[in-house]
Amino acid sequence: MVRRVKELFHFPLVHFTRDVEESKAINFAKGPMVVIAASGMVEAGRILHHLANGAGDPRNTILIVGFQAEHTLGRRIVERQPTLRIFGDDVPLRAQVEVINGYSAHADRNELNAWIDKVKAASPGFGPVWLVHGEADVQDVYQTALSSRGYSVTSPEPHTTVSF
């Protein structure tokens, strides 16, 4: 359904904020509203202002769409931790939290495999593959899968420095 809609958010009640100050002003608006803000792991950007002002209100709902990595504010919200640290302040999480896991901007395993195969075919001297994103247990499984397909694969520890 969504793929068939060319202008999903174009209707009279939608207002796009163009700058940070206009976005911050939403925090003082009265009445029911839906605020849509994008920040992959809820780590930066305007969403932080909205959460700082709204996460403590049990009348609000925070909808998380997609995967949230460990050690991110988004994951702490998904885990419904009672206190969130935002802009150096402790903010109680009293808002309802809902999670939709069906959407993600990340490629799935088949898409990653197809991409790696294409890069290898077009790149003389290709390799090794470095897995630097995702949770360790998932990286381990993917490393095993790629190794079984003949790839040399490395999963470096966090904060490892590599020179190419």
C-alpha positions in Angstrom: 0.0 0.0 0.0 2.7 2.5 1.0 4.6 1.9 -2.2 1.6 3.0 -4.3 1.3 6.4 -2.5 3.4 9.1 -4.1 2.8 11.7 -1.5 2.1 9.9 1.7 2.3 12.9 4.0 0.8 15.6 1.8 -2.6 16.6 3.2 -3.9 19.8 4.9 -3.2 18.9 8.5 0.5 18.1 8.0 3.0 20.9 8.7 6.7 20.4 7.9 9.1 22.2 10.2 11.9 23.8 8.2 14.4 24.7 10.9 15.4 23.8 14.5 13.6 26.7 16.2 10.3 25.9 14.4 10.7 22.3 15.5 11.4 23.3 19.1 8.2 25.4 19.1 6.2 22.2 18.7 7.1 21.5 22.4 4.8 24.4 23.4 1.9 23.6 21.0 -1.4 22.7 22.6 -3.7 19.8 21.7 -3.2 16.3 20.3 -0.7 15.9 17.6 1.7 13.4 15.9 5.3 14.4 15.7 7.4 12.4 13.1 11.1 12.8 13.6 13.9 10.7 12.1 17.1 9.8 13.8 18.2 6.3 13.2 19.0 5.3 16.8 17.4 8.3 18.5 20.9 9.7 19.2 20.8 13.1 17.7 18.7 15.8 16.0 15.4 17.3 16.8 13.9 14.2 18.2 15.9 14.7 21.3 14.1 18.0 22.1 10.7 16.3 21.6 11.7 13.4 23.9 13.1 15.7 26.5 9.7 17.5 26.6 7.4 14.6 26.0 8.8 11.3 27.3 7.7 12.0 30.8 4.0 12.4 30.0 2.0 9.2 30.2 -0.5 10.6 27.7 2.1 10.4 25.0 3.2 7.5 22.9 6.6 7.0 21.4 6.5 4.8 18.3 9.8 3.3 17.4 9.9 1.9 13.8 12.9 -0.3 13.0 15.9 -1.8 14.7 17.6 0.0 17.6 21.2 -1.0 18.3 22.6 -1.7 21.7 23.8 1.2 23.8 21.6 3.7 22.0 18.9 5.9 23.3 16.5 4.2 20.9 17.3 0.8 22.5 16.8 2.2 26.0 13.3 3.4 24.9 12.5 0.0 23.4 13.6 -1.6 26.6 11.4 0.8 28.4 14.1 1.8 30.8 12.5 4.0 33.5 14.9 6.9 33.0 16.4 8.3 29.8 19.5 10.6 29.7 18.8 13.4 27.3 21.0 16.5 27.0 22.7 15.5 30.3 19.4 15.4 32.2 17.5 12.4 33.5 14.1 12.3 31.9 11.5 9.8 33.3 10.0 7.5 30.6 6.3 7.6 31.4 5.1 7.8 27.8 3.7 4.6 26.3 6.2 2.9 24.0 5.2 0.9 20.9 7.6 -0.8 18.5 7.1 -1.8 14.9 10.0 -4.1 13.9 8.8 -4.7 10.3 10.5 -1.7 8.9 14.2 -1.1 8.6 16.5 0.9 6.4 19.1 -1.8 6.5 19.7 -4.4 3.9 18.8 -7.9 4.7 21.3 -10.8 4.4 20.3 -11.6 0.8 20.8 -8.0 -0.2 24.1 -7.8 1.6 25.3 -11.0 -0.1 24.3 -9.7 -3.5 26.1 -6.4 -2.9 29.3 -8.1 -1.7 29.3 -10.5 -4.7 29.0 -7.5 -7.1 31.8 -5.5 -5.3 34.0 -8.6 -5.4 33.3 -9.1 -9.1 34.2 -5.5 -9.9 37.2 -5.1 -7.5 40.6 -6.7 -8.3 42.3 -7.8 -5.1 39.0 -7.7 -3.1 39.0 -8.6 0.5 38.8 -9.1 3.4 35.2 -8.2 4.4 35.1 -6.2 7.7 31.9 -6.6 9.7 31.7 -3.4 11.7 28.0 -2.8 12.2 25.4 -4.8 14.2 25.3 -6.8 17.3 28.1 -9.3 18.0 26.0 -12.5 18.0 24.5 -11.5 14.6 27.9 -10.6 13.2 29.3 -14.0 14.3 26.5 -15.8 12.4 27.0 -13.7 9.3 30.8 -14.1 9.5 30.3 -17.9 9.5 27.9 -17.7 6.6 30.3 -15.5 4.5 33.3 -17.7 5.4 31.4 -20.7 4.2 30.9 -18.9 0.8 34.7 -18.4 0.5 35.1 -14.9 1.9 37.8 -13.8 4.3 35.9 -12.1 7.1 37.0 -10.0 10.0 34.9 -8.7 12.9 37.2 -6.2 14.7 36.6 -5.3 18.4 35.0 -1.9 18.9 37.5 1.1 18.7 40.0 -1.0 16.6 42.0 1.2 14.3 42.9 -0.1 10.9 45.1 1.4 8.2 44.5 0.5 4.5 
